[in-house]
């Protein structure tokens, strides 16, 4: 496959790798080839120490239309619809040790919402539209629930899962699907601002903070506090912790902040 045939474009600058879904002919549907390239792009970004943040972007007017229904229909004969690979993609984004930011400039449907929810931060244009269309196709939003339901307000989830109705960027922010909805002409600036903030965090500390966000509720509060206190001490005594405190006292950028 030549670079011109790629379904996921990869670009890196100042510690930020952007993975751009580039299959506008089918509205960036989650086909097996696209998901394969996306998984490879994520793995490469995780393995590269120079990469600090991953941005999920898209070409064309649509962020992601969900599953590739043409591919799904063709797979009925074998019974091998690609739900399993979608699960792998969502898990890879969710478990990525580096912050993942979704840039959503246009509509997202079904599986595309699972991808947005899997990202740590999601920024959308207010004009972008969203819908859980599964029930209208006779199926359910099963796999994406692993990432979507931890984000959504329960009443909103019930309404939108059951009706399949379309909602806009403002509503997406209100119910927790996205972090913020901004005017379309300000979306790129907001993504750049957030990425500039993220790359100032120490790589190990960012991964550790993501781990805190994934911790289940504690059954024993005092035991939880003791465990977290020990965890905190380890970070303060780490090389990153020592450098961060020293940089703060010396009023300079820490060594991990990209300079070019």
PADRENNU-912752 format. One record per residue: residue number from 0; residue in one letter; x, y, z of N, C-alpha, C, O in turn. Coordinates in pm, whole numbers, plus 50000, padded with zeros to 5 digits. Example, Ala and Ser with C-alpha at 12.3 -4.5 7.8 and 13.67 -1.06 7.14 Angstrom:
! PADRENNU-912752
nr rest n.u n.v n.w ca.u ca.v ca.w c.u c.v c.w o.u o.v o.w
0 a 51319 49431 50780 51230 49550 50780 51320 49670 50780 51424 49668 50846;
1 s 51285 49775 50708 51367 49894 50714 51290 50003 50787 51341 50114 50804;
This chain:
! PADRENNU-912752
nr rest n.u n.v n.w ca.u ca.v ca.w c.u c.v c.w o.u o.v o.w
0 x 50084 49880 50000 50000 50000 50000 50088 50125 50000 50179 50137 50082;
1 x 50061 50216 49909 50136 50341 49904 50077 50440 50002 49967 50422 50052;
2 x 50153 50548 50028 50105 50649 50123 49975 50711 50075 49892 50752 50157;
3 x 49957 50718 49944 49833 50778 49891 49713 50689 49914 49599 50735 49905;
4 x 49737 50559 49943 49627 50466 49969 49591 50457 50117 49494 50390 50152;
5 x 49667 50521 50202 49647 50509 50346 49509 50558 50386 49460 50659 50335;
6 x 49448 50487 50478 49318 50526 50532 49333 50602 50663 49238 50665 50709;
7 x 49452 50597 50721 49484 50674 50842 49616 50746 50818 49719 50681 50804;
8 x 49614 50876 50814 49734 50957 50793 49801 50984 50929 49733 51004 51030;
9 x 49931 50984 50929 50007 51004 51053 50101 51123 51036 50176 51130 50938;
10 x 50096 51216 51130 50186 51331 51129 50224 51363 51272 50140 51357 51362;
11 x 50351 51399 51295 50398 51431 51429 50471 51564 51430 50556 51590 51344;
12 x 50437 51649 51527 50504 51778 51544 50495 51819 51690 50389 51809 51751;
13 x 50607 51865 51746 50614 51917 51882 50551 51822 51984 50477 51864 52073;
14 x 50581 51694 51969 50535 51595 52065 50392 51546 52046 50343 51468 52127;
15 x 50326 51591 51940 50187 51553 51916 50177 51473 51787 50213 51523 51680;
16 x 50129 51351 51796 50102 51271 51676 49953 51281 51644 49868 51256 51729;
17 x 49925 51317 51520 49786 51325 51474 49757 51208 51382 49824 51188 51280;
18 x 49657 51130 51419 49610 51018 51338 49480 51063 51272 49379 51082 51339;
19 x 49484 51080 51141 49371 51137 51069 49298 51029 50990 49355 50968 50900;
20 x 49173 51006 51024 49091 50912 50947 49070 50973 50809 49016 51083 50797;
21 x 49113 50901 50706 49112 50957 50571 49044 50861 50474 49106 50809 50381;
22 x 48916 50839 50499 48835 50754 50412 48701 50823 50385 48595 50769 50415;
23 x 48709 50944 50329 48585 51024 50314 48483 50964 50220 48365 50999 50226;
24 x 48526 50873 50132 48431 50815 50037 48322 50735 50107 48212 50720 50055;
25 x 48353 50681 50227 48251 50609 50303 48231 50671 50442 48194 50604 50538;
26 x 48257 50802 50448 48236 50881 50570 48320 50827 50687 48274 50819 50801;
27 x 48443 50789 50655 48537 50740 50757 48479 50625 50839 48498 50617 50960;
28 x 48408 50537 50770 48350 50420 50837 48461 50331 50892 48572 50327 50840;
29 x 48428 50260 51000 48525 50175 51069 48536 50039 51000 48490 49937 51051;
30 x 48597 50041 50882 48623 49917 50808 48741 49844 50872 48816 49901 50950;
31 x 48756 49717 50838 48869 49641 50889 49003 49703 50848 49092 49714 50932;
32 x 49020 49743 50721 49149 49806 50685 49175 49935 50762 49288 49958 50807;
33 x 49074 50019 50779 49095 50144 50853 49130 50116 50999 49221 50177 51054;
34 x 49057 50024 51061 49086 49993 51202 49224 49931 51218 49292 49955 51318;
35 x 49267 49851 51120 49400 49791 51124 49507 49901 51122 49603 49896 51199;
36 x 49489 49999 51035 49585 50110 51027 49580 50197 51153 49682 50246 51199;
37 x 49462 50215 51207 49449 50296 51328 49520 50229 51445 49590 50295 51522;
38 x 49504 50099 51458 49574 50025 51564 49725 50036 51547 49798 50052 51644;
39 x 49772 50026 51423 49915 50037 51398 49966 50177 51432 50074 50192 51490;
40 x 49889 50279 51395 49928 50416 51426 49933 50442 51575 50024 50510 51623;
41 x 49838 50389 51649 49837 50404 51794 49957 50333 51856 50023 50388 51944;
42 x 49985 50212 51811 50097 50136 51866 50229 50208 51841 50315 50212 51929;
43 x 50244 50265 51722 50367 50338 51691 50381 50462 51778 50491 50495 51823;
44 x 50271 50531 51801 50274 50651 51885 50309 50617 52029 50385 50689 52093;
45 x 50256 50507 52079 50287 50464 52215 50434 50427 52227 50497 50455 52330;
46 x 50490 50365 52124 50628 50318 52129 50730 50431 52113 50847 50413 52148;
47 x 50688 50545 52062 50779 50656 52034 50785 50750 52154 50686 50816 52186;
48 x 50900 50755 52222 50912 50839 52341 50896 50987 52310 50864 51066 52399;
49 x 50919 51026 52185 50905 51167 52148 50759 51209 52138 50727 51328 52141;
50 x 50670 51112 52126 50526 51141 52116 50468 51153 52255 50484 51062 52338;
51 x 50402 51262 52281 50348 51288 52414 50197 51288 52416 50135 51256 52518;
52 x 50136 51323 52302 49990 51334 52291 49949 51277 52157 50021 51290 52058;
53 x 49832 51213 52152 49776 51161 52028 49644 51234 52000 49558 51244 52087;
54 x 49630 51283 51878 49506 51348 51836 49439 51261 51731 49503 51217 51636;
55 x 49311 51236 51748 49230 51165 51648 49156 51270 51566 49074 51344 51620;
56 x 49184 51275 51438 49128 51378 51350 49059 51310 51231 49052 51187 51226;
57 x 49009 51387 51139 48942 51329 51022 48949 51424 50904 48957 51546 50921;
58 x 48945 51367 50784 48926 51445 50663 48779 51435 50624 48706 51347 50671;
59 x 48736 51526 50536 48597 51525 50492 48505 51580 50598 48548 51610 50710;
60 x 48378 51594 50566 48284 51657 50657 48240 51570 50774 48185 51622 50871;
61 x 48263 51439 50768 48214 51346 50870 48331 51292 50952 48431 51246 50896;
62 x 48319 51299 51086 48423 51241 51171 48427 51090 51152 48532 51036 51115;
63 x 48317 51022 51177 48311 50877 51161 48165 50833 51161 48088 50869 51250;
64 x 48128 50754 51060 47989 50710 51047 47959 50581 51120 47847 50531 51115;
65 x 48060 50525 51189 48038 50399 51259 48086 50281 51177 48175 50295 51093;
66 x 48029 50167 51200 48070 50045 51130 48052 50059 50980 47962 50129 50934;
67 x 48139 49993 50906 48127 49988 50760 48017 49887 50726 48042 49766 50726;
68 x 47898 49937 50699 47783 49847 50680 47794 49766 50551 47739 49656 50542;
69 x 47864 49818 50452 47886 49740 50330 47971 49618 50361 47941 49507 50317;
70 x 48077 49639 50439 48163 49528 50479 48086 49431 50569 48101 49309 50557;
71 x 48004 49485 50658 47927 49401 50749 47831 49311 50672 47819 49192 50700;
72 x 47761 49370 50574 47666 49292 50494 47738 49180 50419 47686 49069 50407;
73 x 47857 49210 50367 47932 49109 50293 47979 48997 50384 48003 48885 50338;
74 x 47993 49026 50513 48044 48926 50608 47934 48836 50664 47965 48741 50735;
75 x 47809 48864 50635 47700 48785 50692 47713 48636 50659 47679 48550 50740;
76 x 47763 48607 50541 47774 48466 50500 47865 48388 50593 47840 48270 50620;
77 x 47969 48452 50642 48064 48382 50730 48032 48403 50877 48083 48331 50963;
78 x 47948 48501 50907 47916 48534 51045 48027 48608 51116 48024 48621 51239;
79 x 48127 48656 51042 48245 48721 51102 48236 48872 51090 48323 48934 51028;
80 x 48133 48933 51147 48125 49079 51145 48235 49134 51235 48272 49069 51333;
81 x 48289 49256 51202 48412 49302 51268 48392 49369 51403 48463 49464 51434;
82 x 48299 49323 51484 48278 49383 51616 48399 49363 51707 48432 49450 51788;
83 x 48464 49248 51692 48580 49220 51777 48692 49319 51756 48755 49363 51852;
84 x 48718 49355 51630 48825 49451 51603 48787 49590 51654 48875 49663 51701;
85 x 48661 49627 51647 48618 49755 51704 48650 49757 51853 48695 49859 51905;
86 x 48627 49647 51920 48662 49639 52062 48810 49659 52085 48850 49725 52181;
87 x 48893 49602 51996 49037 49620 52008 49076 49767 51992 49163 49817 52064;
88 x 49011 49835 51898 49041 49977 51875 49001 50061 51996 49079 50144 52043;
89 x 48882 50039 52047 48836 50116 52163 48926 50092 52283 48959 50185 52356;
90 x 48965 49967 52304 49054 49935 52417 49190 50002 52399 49248 50051 52496;
91 x 49242 50003 52276 49373 50063 52251 49372 50212 52279 49468 50267 52333;
92 x 49263 50278 52241 49252 50422 52268 49234 50446 52418 49302 50532 52475;
93 x 49145 50373 52481 49116 50388 52623 49239 50361 52709 49264 50432 52806;
94 x 49316 50258 52673 49432 50216 52753 49561 50286 52713 49664 50264 52777;
95 x 49559 50368 52611 49680 50437 52568 49740 50514 52686 49669 50592 52750;
96 x 49868 50495 52718 49927 50564 52833 49949 50712 52809 49983 50786 52902;
97 x 49930 50756 52686 49947 50897 52652 49809 50960 52631 49717 50893 52585;
98 x 49793 51087 52665 49662 51151 52646 49617 51144 52500 49696 51167 52409;
99 x 49490 51112 52481 49431 51106 52348 49322 51211 52339 49233 51219 52424;
100 x 49329 51293 52235 49234 51402 52214 49160 51377 52083 49224 51357 51980;
101 x 49028 51377 52086 48949 51364 51963 48909 51502 51914 48855 51583 51989;
102 x 48936 51528 51787 48894 51653 51722 48778 51619 51628 48796 51549 51529;
103 x 48660 51668 51661 48538 51629 51591 48477 51752 51524 48412 51833 51590;
104 x 48499 51765 51394 48450 51882 51322 48318 51856 51251 48256 51948 51199;
105 x 48276 51728 51249 48153 51695 51177 48080 51580 51242 48115 51538 51352;
106 x 47978 51528 51175 47892 51424 51234 47967 51298 51276 48068 51260 51216;
107 x 47914 51236 51381 47963 51105 51425 47841 51020 51458 47743 51070 51514;
108 x 47848 50895 51423 47737 50804 51446 47788 50672 51504 47899 50629 51475;
109 x 47704 50611 51586 47725 50473 51632 47868 50449 51679 47912 50510 51777;
110 x 47943 50361 51611 48077 50328 51654 48170 50447 51663 48265 50445 51741;
111 x 48144 50550 51585 48224 50671 51594 48212 50737 51729 48307 50801 51776;
112 x 48097 50722 51794 48079 50778 51928 48158 50698 52031 48205 50754 52130;
113 x 48174 50569 52007 48258 50488 52094 48402 50534 52089 48471 50537 52191;
114 x 48448 50572 51969 48584 50621 51952 48603 50754 52024 48705 50775 52091;
115 x 48505 50844 52012 48511 50973 52081 48514 50953 52232 48592 51017 52302;
116 x 48428 50863 52281 48421 50839 52426 48548 50775 52479 48584 50796 52595;
117 x 48617 50698 52397 48739 50632 52441 48853 50732 52461 48944 50708 52541;
118 x 48849 50845 52390 48953 50946 52404 48943 51011 52542 48836 51018 52601;
119 x 49057 51059 52592 49058 51126 52722 48986 51259 52717 48912 51295 52808;
120 x 49008 51332 52610 48944 51461 52588 48885 51461 52448 48945 51405 52355;
121 x 48771 51523 52432 48708 51532 52301 48655 51673 52282 48581 51726 52365;
122 x 48695 51734 52172 48655 51870 52141 48579 51867 52009 48627 51809 51911;
123 x 48463 51928 52006 48382 51923 51885 48333 52061 51846 48328 52153 51927;
124 x 48296 52074 51719 48228 52193 51673 48084 52188 51724 48024 52081 51729;
125 x 48031 52302 51761 47893 52305 51809 47796 52252 51704 47691 52197 51737;
126 x 47832 52270 51578 47744 52226 51469 47752 52077 51442 47668 52023 51369;
127 x 47850 52009 51498 47862 51864 51477 47738 51794 51533 47680 51839 51632;
128 x 47698 51684 51469 47582 51609 51517 47623 51467 51552 47722 51414 51501;
129 x 47543 51408 51640 47574 51276 51694 47444 51195 51702 47336 51251 51717;
130 x 47457 51062 51694 47340 50977 51714 47383 50833 51736 47475 50783 51671;
131 x 47313 50768 51830 47326 50623 51848 47218 50559 51761 47106 50537 51806;
132 x 47253 50529 51638 47154 50486 51540 47127 50336 51542 47046 50287 51462;
133 x 47191 50264 51630 47188 50118 51623 47047 50060 51625 47015 49974 51542;
134 x 46961 50105 51719 46829 50042 51730 46748 50059 51603 46660 49978 51574;
135 x 46776 50163 51527 46702 50184 51402 46749 50091 51292 46687 50081 51186;
136 x 46861 50022 51318 46910 49922 51223 46882 49780 51273 46920 49682 51209;
137 x 46815 49771 51388 46784 49640 51443 46896 49579 51524 46896 49458 51550;
138 x 46993 49662 51566 47104 49613 51648 47114 49701 51772 47031 49790 51792;
139 x 47214 49678 51855 47230 49756 51978 47373 49809 51990 47465 49750 51933;
140 x 47394 49920 52062 47529 49976 52078 47608 49901 52185 47645 49958 52287;
141 x 47633 49774 52160 47690 49687 52263 47836 49716 52291 47871 49754 52402;
142 x 47923 49700 52192 48067 49713 52215 48103 49853 52262 48183 49869 52354;
143 x 48044 49955 52200 48080 50092 52235 48034 50132 52375 48080 50232 52430;
144 x 47942 50054 52433 47897 50087 52569 48010 50083 52670 48004 50150 52773;
145 x 48115 50004 52640 48228 49995 52733 48294 50130 52753 48342 50160 52863;
146 x 48297 50214 52649 48356 50347 52663 48252 50457 52677 48278 50558 52742;
147 x 48135 50438 52618 48033 50543 52619 47965 50558 52755 47952 50669 52805;
148 x 47921 50448 52813 47841 50458 52935 47915 50519 53054 47852 50587 53135;
149 x 48048 50497 53069 48117 50568 53178 48118 50720 53160 48141 50794 53256;
150 x 48093 50767 53038 48096 50911 53010 47959 50977 53027 47951 51091 53074;
151 x 47853 50908 52988 47722 50971 52974 47643 50975 53103 47651 50884 53186;
152 x 47566 51082 53119 47466 51087 53225 47364 50976 53199 47321 50960 53085;
153 x 47325 50899 53301 47239 50781 53278 47108 50810 53207 47070 50736 53116;
154 x 47039 50918 53246 46911 50949 53180 46930 50984 53033 46849 50946 52949;
155 x 47038 51055 53003 47066 51090 52865 47100 50965 52785 47058 50950 52670;
156 x 47176 50875 52845 47210 50750 52777 47084 50671 52741 47072 50620 52630;
157 x 46991 50662 52836 46867 50588 52811 46789 50651 52696 46742 50581 52606;
158 x 46776 50781 52700 46701 50851 52594 46763 50830 52457 46695 50795 52361;
159 x 46894 50851 52449 46960 50852 52319 46983 50711 52265 46979 50690 52144;
160 x 47007 50614 52353 47020 50475 52309 46886 50424 52253 46883 50355 52152;
161 x 46777 50458 52320 46647 50401 52285 46579 50472 52169 46507 50409 52092;
162 x 46601 50602 52157 46535 50676 52048 46617 50680 51920 46561 50685 51811;
163 x 46749 50678 51932 46833 50695 51814 46831 50837 51760 46879 50861 51649;
164 x 46777 50931 51837 46764 51069 51790 46900 51137 51775 46997 51101 51841;
165 x 46903 51235 51686 47023 51314 51662 47032 51428 51763 46931 51488 51798;
166 x 47154 51457 51809 47175 51569 51899 47301 51645 51856 47385 51591 51784;
167 x 47313 51770 51902 47422 51854 51854 47538 51860 51953 47535 51797 52058;
168 x 47641 51938 51917 47760 51948 51998 47735 52000 52138 47796 51953 52234;
169 x 47646 52098 52150 47616 52153 52283 47560 52044 52374 47602 52032 52490;
170 x 47468 51965 52323 47410 51857 52404 47517 51752 52435 47521 51698 52546;
171 x 47603 51724 52339 47709 51626 52362 47798 51668 52479 47842 51584 52557;
172 x 47824 51798 52490 47905 51847 52602 47827 51841 52732 47884 51807 52836;
173 x 47700 51873 52728 47617 51873 52849 47608 51735 52911 47606 51723 53034;
174 x 47602 51630 52830 47582 51494 52882 47714 51420 52904 47713 51307 52954;
175 x 47828 51481 52868 47956 51420 52895 48020 51342 52782 48127 51284 52801;
176 x 47958 51339 52666 48018 51267 52554 48145 51336 52506 48244 51270 52472;
177 x 48144 51469 52505 48263 51546 52468 48301 51638 52583 48220 51666 52672;
178 x 48424 51686 52579 48473 51776 52682 48418 51916 52664 48376 51981 52760;
179 x 48417 51962 52539 48370 52097 52510 48325 52105 52365 48377 52035 52278;
180 x 48226 52192 52340 48180 52223 52205 48210 52371 52180 48172 52457 52260;
181 x 48276 52399 52070 48319 52536 52041 48274 52573 51900 48240 52484 51821;
182 x 48274 52702 51867 48242 52740 51729 48337 52671 51631 48455 52652 51661;
183 x 48286 52634 51516 48365 52558 51419 48495 52629 51384 48599 52564 51367;
184 x 48491 52762 51373 48612 52833 51333 48714 52846 51446 48825 52894 51424;
185 x 48677 52803 51565 48770 52805 51678 48816 52668 51721 48889 52655 51819;
186 x 48774 52563 51648 48805 52426 51691 48955 52397 51686 49010 52341 51781;
187 x 49020 52432 51577 49163 52403 51566 49244 52474 51674 49337 52416 51731;
188 x 49208 52598 51703 49279 52673 51807 49260 52608 51943 49353 52605 52024;
189 x 49140 52557 51970 49115 52493 52099 49191 52362 52111 49245 52331 52217;
190 x 49196 52285 52003 49274 52161 52005 49422 52193 52029 49488 52126 52108;
191 x 49472 52294 51961 49612 52333 51979 49639 52378 52122 49743 52345 52179;
192 x 49546 52453 52180 49562 52501 52318 49569 52383 52415 49656 52379 52502;
193 x 49479 52288 52400 49476 52172 52489 49603 52089 52474 49660 52045 52574;
194 x 49647 52067 52350 49770 51988 52329 49891 52059 52389 49980 51994 52446;
195 x 49895 52192 52377 50007 52267 52436 50009 52252 52587 50116 52250 52647;
196 x 49894 52241 52648 49887 52218 52792 49931 52075 52827 50004 52054 52924;
197 x 49886 51979 52748 49915 51839 52778 50064 51808 52769 50116 51732 52852;
198 x 50134 51864 52671 50275 51829 52656 50362 51887 52768 50480 51853 52777;
199 x 50307 51971 52852 50381 52023 52966 50382 51923 53082 50460 51939 53176;
200 x 50298 51823 53075 50296 51720 53179 50407 51619 53156 50443 51590 53042;
201 x 50462 51567 53265 50565 51463 53254 50504 51334 53199 50395 51296 53241;
202 x 50573 51266 53106 50515 51146 53046 50470 51041 53148 50359 50989 53139;
203 x 50556 51011 53245 50519 50911 53345 50405 50957 53432 50318 50877 53469;
204 x 50404 51085 53465 50296 51139 53549 50164 51139 53473 50059 51113 53532;
205 x 50167 51170 53344 50044 51166 53265 49986 51025 53261 49865 51006 53277;
206 x 50074 50926 53240 50027 50787 53241 49970 50750 53378 49868 50683 53387;
207 x 50038 50795 53485 49989 50767 53619 49857 50834 53648 49769 50776 53712;
208 x 49841 50959 53601 49715 51030 53621 49602 50960 53548 49490 50952 53599;
209 x 49631 50909 53428 49529 50833 53355 49490 50708 53433 49373 50668 53435;
210 x 49589 50646 53499 49558 50530 53581 49465 50563 53696 49377 50485 53729;
211 x 49484 50681 53758 49394 50724 53865 49252 50740 53814 49156 50703 53882;
212 x 49239 50794 53694 49106 50816 53637 49033 50686 53606 48911 50684 53594;
213 x 49108 50577 53594 49048 50447 53562 49025 50360 53686 48970 50251 53674;
214 x 49065 50408 53804 49051 50327 53925 48903 50307 53960 48825 50402 53952;
215 x 48865 50186 53998 48727 50163 54042 48703 50228 54177 48798 50258 54249;
216 x 48577 50250 54214 48545 50308 54345 48602 50222 54458 48603 50099 54449;
217 x 48648 50287 54562 48710 50215 54674 48604 50159 54768 48505 50225 54798;
218 x 48626 50037 54814 48537 49978 54914 48577 50022 55054 48492 50032 55143;
219 x 48706 50048 55074 48758 50087 55205 48836 50217 55185 48946 50216 55131;
220 x 48779 50329 55229 48838 50461 55202 48976 50475 55264 49068 50524 55199;
221 x 48993 50434 55390 49123 50451 55455 49231 50367 55387 49345 50412 55372;
222 x 49197 50247 55346 49293 50164 55273 49328 50228 55139 49442 50224 55095;
223 x 49228 50287 55076 49250 50355 54948 49343 50474 54967 49434 50494 54887;
224 x 49321 50553 55071 49406 50669 55097 49550 50626 55125 49644 50688 55076;
225 x 49567 50520 55202 49702 50471 55232 49774 50426 55105 49892 50453 55086;
226 x 49701 50357 55018 49760 50310 54893 49797 50429 54804 49903 50430 54741;
227 x 49709 50529 54799 49735 50646 54715 49849 50730 54771 49926 50789 54695;
228 x 49861 50736 54903 49971 50810 54964 50105 50746 54927 50202 50816 54898;
229 x 50109 50615 54929 50231 50544 54889 50262 50569 54742 50378 50588 54705;
230 x 50158 50569 54658 50175 50596 54516 50229 50738 54494 50319 50759 54414;
231 x 50172 50835 54567 50216 50974 54556 50362 50989 54594 50437 51058 54526;
232 x 50402 50924 54703 50541 50931 54748 50636 50879 54641 50743 50936 54619;
233 x 50597 50771 54575 50680 50715 54470 50701 50812 54356 50811 50821 54301;
234 x 50597 50886 54320 50610 50984 54213 50697 51102 54256 50778 51150 54177;
235 x 50682 51150 54379 50766 51260 54427 50913 51222 54428 51000 51306 54403;
236 x 50943 51096 54457 51081 51051 54464 51137 51005 54330 51255 50973 54320;
237 x 51053 51001 54226 51099 50957 54095 51185 51064 54029 51189 51178 54074;
238 x 51255 51024 53922 51338 51120 53848 51253 51234 53793 51293 51350 53798;
239 x 51136 51201 53741 51047 51306 53689 51002 51399 53801 51002 51521 53785;
240 x 50965 51341 53914 50919 51424 54025 51027 51518 54074 51000 51636 54099;
241 x 51148 51468 54087 51259 51553 54132 51287 51665 54032 51308 51780 54070;
242 x 51286 51630 53902 51310 51731 53799 51198 51834 53797 51224 51953 53783;
243 x 51073 51790 53810 50960 51883 53809 50965 51982 53922 50942 52102 53902;
244 x 50995 51935 54042 51003 52024 54158 51119 52123 54141 51105 52241 54171;
245 x 51234 52072 54093 51350 52159 54073 51321 52265 53967 51357 52382 53984;
246 x 51256 52224 53856 51223 52319 53750 51128 52427 53801 51143 52545 53767;
247 x 51032 52387 53883 50938 52484 53939 51013 52585 54026 50988 52706 54017;
248 x 51103 52536 54111 51178 52626 54200 51272 52717 54122 51298 52830 54163;
249 x 51322 52667 54008 51415 52747 53928 51343 52831 53822 51406 52900 53742;
250 x 51209 52823 53822 51126 52902 53730 51167 52880 53584 51191 52975 53509;
251 x 51174 52751 53547 51207 52714 53409 51118 52600 53367 51052 52537 53450;
252 x 51115 52572 53236 51042 52456 53188 51115 52329 53230 51238 52324 53232;
253 x 51037 52226 53262 51096 52096 53293 51158 52037 53167 51124 52076 53055;
254 x 51249 51943 53186 51324 51888 53073 51238 51818 52969 51280 51803 52854;
255 x 51119 51773 53007 51036 51698 52914 50949 51787 52824 50885 51736 52733;
256 x 50945 51917 52848 50861 52006 52766 50926 52022 52629 51041 52064 52621;
257 x 50855 51990 52520 50915 51999 52385 50962 52141 52356 50899 52239 52395;
258 x 51076 52149 52288 51131 52280 52254 51121 52311 52106 51147 52424 52064;
259 x 51083 52212 52025 51070 52239 51881 50962 52150 51822 50935 52158 51702;
